[in-house]
């Protein structure tokens, strides 16, 4: 089994942790720049990244259920981030949307990796 999905989720988790750290640092300097919506989304993304990291480790061992979860997260997450970045009246500041765009690219790379027939062929059959 390829380690690419696991590496992509490690990158996604690192970006998520960096985002929450950036929120904390920016809040220390300029509290109004970090509203409640930013805090909630940053913390939620970090929590999801830890779950996804676990699923990526399970996928590496050939678990089909982990494959389905990661595929869903990669596609839905990419669409959600695209909507967040493109909405004109978004409650998120520009710096946050730019970072989210980087995470969206990681999720798109994950989706492309997961949709390769060679990866699917290595998974255990469904029961």
N, C-alpha and C positions, 0 to 999 in steps of 0.2 A: 504494500500500500504506500502511496506517495505521502510525503510529509508536507506537501505544499499547503493543504487546508489548515493544518496545525500551525504552520509558520505565519500564514495570513491572519489567523485568529490571534496569534501572539502579537503581531503588529497592531491589530485592531484593539487589543486590550491595552497595549502600551499607549496608543493614541488616546484611548478613553481615560486612562489614568493621568496622562498629561493634560487632558482637557479639564478634568476636575481640579488638578493642581493649579492650572492657569486661572480657573475661576476663583480659587482661594487667594491666590496672589493678587489678582486684579481687585478682588473685594477688599483686601487689606489696603490697597492704594486708593481705589475709587469705588466705594460701595454702590452708588447708583448704577454703575456700569454692569453689575451682575444682579439681575432681578430673580425673583423666585422661580420663574419658569426655566431660566438657565440652570439654576441649581438642580431642580428636579430632573430635567432632561439629562444633564451631565452625570448625575448619580445613577439614574436609571440605565443609561448606556453602559456605565461601568459594570453594573450588576449583570446586565445581559451579556456583556463581553466575557465575564467569568463563566456563565452558563455555556456560552458558545465555545469557550476554550475547552471545557469539559467534553462537550459533544465532539469537538475536533479530535480530541484524544481517543474517544470511543470510535470515531470513524476510522482512525488509523488502525484500530484493531478489527475493522471490518463490520461494524454494527450498522445495519441498514436504517434503523430508527434514528440514529445520530445523523445519517446522511439526509434523511427527510427533514429533520429539524434545521440543520444547517442550510439546506437549500431554501427552506421557507424563510429563515432569518436573512439570508443573503438577498433574496429577491424582494421581500417586503421591506427590509431595511433600506435597500437602495432606493426603492420608490418613495418611502417615507422621507428620506434625507433629500431626495430631489424636490419633493413638494415643499419641504422646510426651506430649502435654499432658494427656491424660485418664487415663493409667495411674496408679493410686494408689501403686504402689511404684517409681516412676520414679527412676533414678539421677541425674536432673537436678534442680537446685534450682529453686525457684519463679520467681526472676527470669529464669532461662534459658527456662523453659517459657512465660513471658509474652512474651518477645521472639520466641520461635519461633511463638507464636500470631499475632503481627503479620506475620511472614513467611508464615505459612499463609494469611492473608487476601490478601496480595499474590498468592500462587499461585492462590488461588480466583478473583481478579479476572482473572488471566492466562488461566485455563481458560475463564472466561465469554467473554473477548474472542476467544479462539481458536475457540470453538465457534460464533461468529456466521457465518451463511451468507455474508454479504457479504465477510468476510475470506477464507473458503475459495475463493470465486469468483475471487479475484485471484491465486491460486497457479498456477504452471506445471503443465500436465498431466503425469501420470505416463507413463513410456515403456514 
